[in-house]
Amino acid sequence: DDVTVLIKETTKLIDGFFVFAFIWSIGVCIDYDSRIKFDRYIRLLCTGKIIGTPEYEDYILKSPEYPYRQYENRSISINLPEEGLIYDYIFDNKTMKWINWLEFNNLTVYKIPNDSKYNNIV
């Protein structure tokens, strides 16, 4: 019915926006090598495949009071792209898909006139 569809679509939007915000808030201040590790971790976490990994076991050891069992089989409703890093994508709310930044056609192109002065560009 319509309510079920609305709930599913809203869940996709929330999941997509949350993961995008998470990537560009928590994951933005790390170097390239750490971004590769963060990319792997986020992909495992978002697909529910984090269970049994060394990262997961380390977390459980450090946080034994966390009720992790209730979240073990959880995944997000929007699949992350398999190619590249998670940093290469933007979540498009119109299509509810991850789109490569270079292919995202909603970006405004700013053209600098040839006779522009430097202080007018900045």
LINFENQUI-V393057 format. One record per pair of residues at least 12 apart in sequence whose C-alpha atoms are under 10 Angstrom apart, sorted by the first residue. I is the first residue (numbers start at 0). J is the second residue. D is the distance in whole Angstrom. If there is no record, write none. Layout:
i=I j=J d=D
i=I j=J d=D
//
This chain:
i=7 j=76 d=8
i=8 j=76 d=9
i=8 j=95 d=8
i=10 j=75 d=9
i=10 j=76 d=7
i=10 j=77 d=9
i=11 j=75 d=8
i=11 j=76 d=5
i=11 j=77 d=6
i=11 j=78 d=10
i=11 j=92 d=9
i=11 j=95 d=7
i=11 j=96 d=9
i=12 j=76 d=9
i=12 j=77 d=8
i=12 j=90 d=9
i=12 j=91 d=9
i=12 j=92 d=6
i=12 j=93 d=9
i=12 j=94 d=10
i=12 j=95 d=7
i=12 j=96 d=9
i=13 j=75 d=10
i=13 j=76 d=9
i=13 j=77 d=10
i=13 j=92 d=10
i=14 j=45 d=9
i=14 j=74 d=10
i=14 j=75 d=6
i=14 j=76 d=7
i=14 j=77 d=7
i=14 j=78 d=10
i=14 j=90 d=10
i=14 j=95 d=10
i=15 j=75 d=8
i=15 j=76 d=8
i=15 j=77 d=6
i=15 j=78 d=9
i=15 j=79 d=9
i=15 j=89 d=9
i=15 j=90 d=6
i=15 j=91 d=8
i=15 j=92 d=8
i=15 j=95 d=7
i=15 j=96 d=8
i=15 j=97 d=8
i=16 j=89 d=9
i=16 j=90 d=7
i=16 j=91 d=9
i=16 j=92 d=8
i=16 j=95 d=10
i=17 j=90 d=10
i=18 j=41 d=9
i=18 j=45 d=9
i=18 j=75 d=9
i=18 j=77 d=10
i=18 j=79 d=9
i=18 j=85 d=10
i=18 j=90 d=9
i=19 j=85 d=9
i=19 j=86 d=9
i=19 j=88 d=9
i=19 j=89 d=7
i=19 j=90 d=7
i=19 j=97 d=9
i=20 j=90 d=10
i=21 j=41 d=9
i=22 j=34 d=10
i=22 j=37 d=9
i=22 j=38 d=9
i=22 j=41 d=8
i=22 j=85 d=8
i=22 j=86 d=7
i=23 j=85 d=10
i=23 j=86 d=8
i=25 j=37 d=10
i=26 j=38 d=9
i=26 j=41 d=10
i=26 j=85 d=10
i=26 j=86 d=9
i=27 j=86 d=9
i=34 j=84 d=8
i=34 j=85 d=9
i=34 j=86 d=8
i=35 j=83 d=10
i=35 j=84 d=7
i=35 j=85 d=9
i=35 j=86 d=10
i=37 j=84 d=9
i=37 j=85 d=9
i=38 j=83 d=9
i=38 j=84 d=6
i=38 j=85 d=6
i=38 j=86 d=8
i=39 j=84 d=9
i=39 j=85 d=9
i=40 j=52 d=10
i=40 j=54 d=8
i=40 j=55 d=9
i=41 j=79 d=9
i=41 j=85 d=8
i=42 j=74 d=10
i=42 j=78 d=9
i=42 j=79 d=7
i=42 j=80 d=9
i=42 j=81 d=9
i=42 j=84 d=10
i=42 j=85 d=8
i=43 j=55 d=10
i=43 j=74 d=9
i=44 j=71 d=10
i=44 j=72 d=10
i=44 j=73 d=8
i=44 j=74 d=7
i=44 j=75 d=9
i=45 j=73 d=8
i=45 j=74 d=5
i=45 j=75 d=5
i=45 j=76 d=9
i=45 j=77 d=9
i=45 j=78 d=8
i=45 j=79 d=8
i=46 j=72 d=9
i=46 j=73 d=7
i=46 j=74 d=5
i=46 j=75 d=7
i=46 j=76 d=9
i=46 j=77 d=9
i=46 j=78 d=8
i=46 j=79 d=9
i=47 j=70 d=9
i=47 j=71 d=7
i=47 j=72 d=5
i=47 j=73 d=5
i=47 j=74 d=5
i=47 j=75 d=8
i=48 j=71 d=9
i=48 j=72 d=8
i=48 j=73 d=9
i=48 j=74 d=8
i=49 j=71 d=8
i=49 j=72 d=9
i=49 j=73 d=10
i=49 j=74 d=10
i=50 j=70 d=10
i=50 j=71 d=7
i=50 j=72 d=8
i=55 j=67 d=10
i=77 j=90 d=10
i=77 j=95 d=8
i=77 j=96 d=7
i=77 j=97 d=8
i=78 j=96 d=8
i=78 j=97 d=8
i=79 j=96 d=8
i=79 j=97 d=7
i=79 j=98 d=10
i=80 j=96 d=9
i=80 j=97 d=7
i=80 j=98 d=8
i=80 j=99 d=9
i=82 j=99 d=10
i=83 j=99 d=9
i=84 j=99 d=10
i=85 j=97 d=9
i=85 j=99 d=9
i=86 j=99 d=9
i=86 j=100 d=9
i=87 j=99 d=6
i=87 j=100 d=6
i=87 j=101 d=8
i=88 j=100 d=5
i=88 j=101 d=9
i=88 j=102 d=9
i=88 j=103 d=9
i=89 j=101 d=10
i=89 j=102 d=10
i=89 j=103 d=8
i=90 j=103 d=10
i=91 j=103 d=8
i=91 j=105 d=9
//
